[in-house]
C-alpha cells in the first residue's frame, strides 16, 4: 500500500513513537489563540469528512482522542494533541465542503494561513486525500498554499480499504505524478485505512523517520 519501504526496526520505532500517552492540549479558532510552540509538530489537513480524526485515532491507538463526525465541516478549529515526549499532532479544519457558507470557508483558510506563518516547529503536514476520488480542485488549492508557505507536506490516501488493490495502486501512482509541479511536496504517497489498519504502521514509521532525520 505504500511506495515507501521500511525496515522492521523502523516499523518498531513508529510503533513506539505512537505508544506514548496522548492527550488533548487546546483548540485554536484564531491566530491569537494558537498555543506556544513546543517540541516537534505534525499536522493533518484534508477535505471535510476525509477521515482526519479517524486517522489520528488509529495512529495513537485511541478510539476517541480526536472527535469524529459524519457531518462535514464539523472541525472548525486547529486541535492540538501532545504526547509524553513532547511531539504534537494537529487536526486542522476541513476544507472543500460545498454547503459551507463562504464566510466560514474564508475564516477556515485564514486560520490555516495564520498557522503556517512562522510555525518553526512544524515538521510536516500530511494532506489527506480520499482514495476513492484522488486529488480534487480544493486539494490542489491547498497544495498551492503550502507550496507558497514553503511548508513540507506529504499526501496520504485515506479509506484505502474501500477501493480494490489495483485501483489503489493506480491512484497512488496518479497522485504522486500530480505532485510533480508542487515544490514543497514529498514525492512519495501512502495509502491508509483507519478502519482496517492498513498502512497505519507505515505512516507511523514514516513520521518516526522524518523526525529522526530532522533532528540530525
C-alpha positions in Angstrom: 0.0 0.0 0.0 3.0 2.3 0.0 5.7 3.3 -2.4 7.9 3.7 0.6 9.6 0.8 2.2 10.5 0.5 5.9 12.7 -1.9 7.9 11.4 -3.9 10.8 13.4 -1.6 13.0 11.6 1.5 11.5 8.2 -0.1 11.9 9.1 -0.7 15.6 10.3 2.9 16.0 7.0 4.1 14.6 5.0 1.9 16.9 7.0 3.1 20.0 6.6 6.7 18.9 2.8 6.5 19.0 2.6 4.3 22.0 3.1 7.4 24.2 0.3 8.7 26.3 -1.6 11.2 24.1 -3.9 13.9 25.4 -5.8 16.9 24.2 -3.9 20.2 24.7 -6.0 23.0 23.2 -8.2 24.1 20.3 -7.4 27.4 18.4 -10.0 29.2 16.4 -7.9 32.2 15.6 -4.2 33.2 15.3 -4.3 34.8 18.7 -5.3 31.6 20.4 -2.6 29.4 18.9 -0.6 27.6 21.6 3.0 28.4 22.3 5.4 26.3 20.0 6.7 23.4 22.0 8.5 20.3 20.6 8.0 18.9 17.1 4.7 19.4 15.4 3.0 17.2 12.8 -0.3 18.4 11.2 -3.1 16.7 9.3 -5.3 18.5 6.8 -7.8 17.4 4.2 -11.3 17.8 2.7 -14.2 17.7 5.1 -15.0 14.1 6.1 -11.8 12.7 4.6 -11.1 11.0 7.9 -8.5 13.2 9.7 -9.8 12.5 13.2 -10.2 8.8 12.5 -6.6 8.6 11.2 -5.3 10.4 14.3 -7.2 7.9 16.5 -5.8 5.0 14.5 -2.2 6.3 14.8 -2.4 6.8 18.5 -4.5 3.6 19.2 -7.1 5.8 20.9 -10.8 5.4 20.0 -11.8 8.9 20.8 -8.7 11.1 21.2 -9.9 13.1 18.2 -13.6 13.7 17.7 -15.1 12.1 14.6 -18.3 13.1 12.9 -20.3 12.2 9.8 -21.2 15.8 9.5 -18.8 17.5 7.0 -17.1 20.7 8.3 -17.5 20.0 12.0 -13.9 20.6 12.8 -13.6 24.4 12.6 -10.5 24.8 14.8 -6.9 23.7 14.9 -7.0 20.9 17.6 -3.7 20.1 19.3 -2.8 16.8 20.9 0.5 16.1 22.6 2.5 13.0 23.8 4.8 12.4 26.8 7.9 13.0 24.6 6.6 16.5 23.5 5.5 15.6 20.0 2.3 17.4 19.0 -0.3 16.3 16.4 -2.6 18.9 14.9 -6.0 18.2 13.5 -6.6 21.1 11.1 -10.0 22.3 9.9 -11.6 20.5 6.9 -12.0 22.3 3.6 -13.9 21.9 0.4 -17.4 21.4 1.9 -19.6 22.8 -0.8 -22.5 23.7 1.5 -20.4 25.7 3.9 -21.1 29.5 3.9 -18.5 31.5 2.1 -17.6 33.4 5.3 -16.9 30.2 7.1 -14.7 28.9 4.3 -12.8 32.2 4.2 -12.3 32.0 8.0 -11.0 28.4 7.8 -8.5 29.3 5.1 -7.4 32.4 7.0 -6.8 30.3 10.1 -4.7 27.8 8.1 -2.6 30.6 6.6 -2.1 32.1 10.1 -1.0 28.7 11.4 1.6 28.2 8.6 3.2 31.6 9.2 6.3 31.3 11.4 5.5 27.9 12.9 9.1 26.9 13.1 8.5 23.6 14.9 6.1 22.3 12.2 8.0 19.4 10.6 5.5 18.3 8.0 1.8 18.5 7.1 0.1 15.3 5.9 -2.5 16.2 3.3 -5.2 13.5 3.4 -7.0 12.7 0.2 -9.9 10.2 -0.3 -8.6 7.2 -2.1 -11.9 6.8 -3.9 -11.6 10.2 -5.5 -7.9 11.3 -5.7 -6.7 14.9 -5.8 -9.6 17.3 -6.4 -9.6 21.1 -7.2 -9.9 22.0 -3.5 -6.9 19.8 -2.6 -4.8 21.4 -5.3 -5.7 24.8 -4.0 -4.4 23.9 -0.5 -1.2 22.3 -2.0 -0.6 25.7 -3.7 -1.0 27.4 -0.3 1.5 25.0 1.2 4.0 25.5 -1.7 3.8 29.3 -1.2 4.4 28.9 2.5 7.3 26.5 1.8 5.9 24.0 4.2 6.9 20.4 3.7 3.9 18.1 3.1 3.1 14.6 2.1 -0.1 13.2 0.6 -1.7 10.3 2.3 -4.7 8.5 0.8 -7.4 7.5 3.3 -10.2 5.0 3.1 -7.9 2.7 1.1 -10.0 -0.3 2.1 -12.9 1.0 0.0 -11.1 0.6 -3.3 -9.7 -2.5 -5.0 -5.9 -3.1 -4.7 -5.3 -2.4 -8.4 -7.3 0.8 -8.3 -5.5 1.9 -5.1 -2.1 1.3 -6.8 -3.1 3.3 -9.8 -4.5 6.1 -7.6 -1.2 6.2 -5.6 0.8 6.5 -8.9 -1.5 9.1 -10.3 -1.4 11.2 -7.1 2.4 11.0 -7.0 2.5 12.1 -10.6 0.2 15.0 -9.8 2.7 16.3 -7.3 5.5 16.8 -9.8 4.7 20.5 -10.1 4.5 21.1 -6.3 7.9 22.1 -5.0 7.1 21.5 -1.3 5.6 18.1 -1.8 7.3 14.9 -0.6 7.4 12.8 -3.8 6.1 9.5 -2.3 2.5 8.8 -1.3 1.0 6.5 1.3 -2.3 4.5 1.3 -4.0 4.0 4.7 -7.3 2.8 6.2 -8.3 3.8 9.7 -11.0 1.1 9.6 -8.8 -1.9 8.7 -5.5 -0.5 10.0 -3.8 -1.0 6.6 -0.9 1.4 6.1 -1.0 2.7 9.7 2.3 1.1 10.7 3.9 2.5 7.6 2.6 6.0 8.3 3.9 5.8 11.9 7.3 4.7 10.6 7.3 7.5 8.0 6.7 10.1 10.8 9.4 8.5 13.0 11.9 8.5 10.2 11.1 12.2 9.4 11.6 13.3 13.0 14.8 11.4 13.2 16.1 13.0 10.0 15.1 16.4 11.1 17.0 16.1 14.4 20.3 15.0 12.8 
